[in-house]
């Protein structure tokens, strides 16, 4: 069976446009659902975070029973240090979403190196919703995005509570202190991303080696095994 690495945000807060800190983390469903699918299929799942800090679920993403299920996951509370990861040790890599990746993985060079190495080796890489932010700093030796020439959807934001929660709240990649400016967003699209124009409807892209998705209400199940290469996206 396959060995899959979950790269999870270690962020507990998201810096808003006025400098205040909004509690955040990873989105529980986006970690639990693929974890269960992979576990039940007999695959091995490991976890890594920046600095090896214990990740936390966004409180707003927790439903009944989620906290207990998360506590029972072996290795999640004591993740590997992302900087120490050998990309060749894993058959696939997965990035759950939640707003946390916008705070740390969007600027993490160790994560960027892992993404570049994984794609260069032809191994599957999956990212859901805000987990796509981890693609931003990834560059090849030539200085190009490793996804240049492929299509990766990115959220319009119409389905995100961040659109209505507060004018201080960063909206996707547009106003966060760690967000790309207008030229950087243009570069992201040129590097192989594409805004999906129909929010709240399923949309999954499967270019060679990569699975990504955006703008969808919660889904009951998903499979992220290297064999099926399927994904779901998030409601946040």
Residue, then its C-alpha position, 0 to 999 in steps of 0.5 A: x500500500x501507499x505512504x501518504x504525507x499530510x502537510x498541515x498548517x501549524x497556524x493558530x491565528x490568521x492576521x487580519x488587515x488591521x493587524x488583529x489575530x483571527x483564530x484559525x487552523x486547518x478545516x476538520x472535514x478536509x483532514x478527517x475525510x481523506x484520512x479515513x478514506x486512506x486509512x480504510x483503504x490500507x494506506x499509511x498516513x503521516x503528518x508534518x507541519x512547519x516546525x513540527x508544531x501540533x496542528x489545531x482544527x479551526x473551531x468553526x469547522x468542528x461538528x459533533x464527534x470531530x474533536x474525538x476523532x481528531x484526538x484518536x488519529x495516530x501521529x497528528x498531535x506529534x507531527x514531523x518537522x516539515x523541514x526534515x521531510x524526505x520527499x522520496x519517502x512518500x508516494x503522495x502528498x496532501x494539503x488540507x485547507x482551512x485559513x491557516x495555510x494562508x498564514x504559514x504555508x503560503x510563505x513556507x520554503x520547506x513546503x515549496x521545496x517539497x511540492x517542487x520535488x514531489x511534482x518533479x518526481x511524478x508523484x501525486x500532489x493534492x490540495x483542497x481549497x485554501x491548501x492551494x496557497x502552499x503552491x505560491x512559493x513553489x519554484x523550479x530551478x528555472x524560477x518557474x512554478x512547477x504547475x506552469x502549463x496545468x490548470x489549478x482552480x482557485x476560489x472566487x470567494x463567493x462561498x466563503x464566510x470570509x466574504x461576509x464576516x467582517x470588512x477586516x477579514x482578508x478575502x482569500x489572497x487579496x488583502x492578507x499580509x501574506x497575500x500576493x499583490x495584483x501582479x503576483x495573482x496574475x503570475x499565479x494564473x500564468x503559472x497554471x491556475x484559473x479562477x473557477x467562475x461558478x461558485x458553490x458548484x463542484x469543480x475539481x482539476x486533475x492535471x497530471x500528478x495534481x488534484x485540486x478543488x474549490x468552491x463546494x459545500x461540504x461533501x460526505x466523502x472523498x478519496x485521495x489515494x494515489x490510485x483514485x486521485x479524487x478530491x473534494x473542496x471546502x465550504x469556508 
